[in-house]
Amino acid sequence: MAIKVVLPTAFTRHTDGRKQFDSTATNLPGLIADIEQTFPALGTQIKDDDGKLRRFINIYVNDEDIRFLGGETYSFQDGDEVMLIPSIAGGTV
């Protein structure tokens, strides 16, 4: 089983320029561990001091917010496309 993980340009400085990679993780905690092992610099950017995914990182599975699929308990399916999207805030009105 494999999933495709897609990363935004903002994260590529932590992945030696790679915008995507394949993972055999079966759930979100497994994916976070896989990211930390494959790209240690990215792992420190997406995890907080307790090892949990930072709240400003949004995860989408096949364009669906993982929170609506069960969050950490969701089991990835073969061929899923997982996107990590950092929240963007700021600016003036």
C-alpha positions as CSV (number, residue, x, y, z in Angstrom):
1,M,0.0,0.0,0.0
2,A,1.3,3.5,-0.8
3,I,0.0,7.0,-0.5
4,K,1.2,10.1,-2.3
5,V,2.1,13.0,0.0
6,V,2.1,16.5,-1.7
7,L,3.9,19.4,0.0
8,P,3.5,23.1,-0.7
9,T,6.4,25.2,-1.9
10,A,6.8,26.7,1.5
11,F,7.9,23.3,2.8
12,T,10.4,22.4,0.1
13,R,13.2,24.2,1.8
14,H,13.0,21.5,4.4
15,T,12.8,18.6,1.8
16,D,15.7,19.4,-0.5
17,G,13.2,20.8,-3.0
18,R,11.0,17.7,-3.1
19,K,7.3,18.6,-3.5
20,Q,6.0,15.1,-3.1
21,F,6.9,11.7,-1.9
22,D,5.4,8.3,-1.4
23,S,4.7,6.8,2.0
24,T,3.5,3.5,3.3
25,A,2.0,5.1,6.5
26,T,-1.4,3.7,7.4
27,N,-2.6,6.7,9.4
28,L,-1.7,10.3,10.4
29,P,0.6,9.4,13.3
30,G,2.4,7.0,11.0
31,L,2.7,9.7,8.3
32,I,4.1,12.2,10.8
33,A,6.7,9.7,11.9
34,D,7.6,8.9,8.3
35,I,8.0,12.6,7.6
36,E,10.2,13.1,10.6
37,Q,12.4,10.2,9.6
38,T,12.6,11.1,5.9
39,F,12.8,14.9,6.3
40,P,13.9,15.7,9.9
41,A,13.9,19.5,9.2
42,L,10.3,19.3,8.1
43,G,9.4,17.2,11.1
44,T,10.4,20.0,13.4
45,Q,8.3,22.5,11.5
46,I,5.1,20.5,11.5
47,K,5.2,19.0,15.1
48,D,5.0,20.9,18.4
49,D,7.0,20.2,21.5
50,D,4.7,17.3,22.5
51,G,5.1,15.6,19.2
52,K,1.7,16.5,17.9
53,L,0.8,18.0,14.6
54,R,0.9,21.8,14.9
55,R,-2.6,23.2,14.8
56,F,-1.8,25.5,11.9
57,I,-1.0,22.5,9.7
58,N,-4.1,21.3,7.8
59,I,-4.2,17.8,6.3
60,Y,-6.3,16.9,3.3
61,V,-6.9,13.4,2.0
62,N,-8.2,13.4,-1.6
63,D,-9.2,17.0,-1.1
64,E,-11.2,16.2,2.1
65,D,-10.2,17.7,5.4
66,I,-8.9,14.7,7.5
67,R,-10.8,16.1,10.6
68,F,-14.0,15.2,8.8
69,L,-12.7,11.7,8.0
70,G,-11.8,10.8,11.6
71,G,-8.6,12.7,12.2
72,E,-5.8,10.6,13.6
73,T,-8.0,7.4,13.4
74,Y,-8.5,7.7,9.7
75,S,-6.8,4.8,7.9
76,F,-5.2,5.8,4.6
77,Q,-6.2,3.8,1.5
78,D,-3.9,2.6,-1.2
79,G,-3.5,5.5,-3.7
80,D,-4.7,8.3,-1.4
81,E,-3.3,11.7,-2.1
82,V,-2.4,13.5,1.2
83,M,-1.7,17.2,1.2
84,L,-0.1,19.2,4.1
85,I,-1.2,22.8,4.0
86,P,0.0,25.4,6.4
87,S,-2.6,28.0,7.4
88,I,-1.9,31.5,6.2
89,A,-2.8,34.5,8.2
90,G,-2.0,38.2,8.4
91,G,-2.4,41.2,6.2
92,T,-4.6,44.2,6.6
93,V,-8.1,45.1,5.5
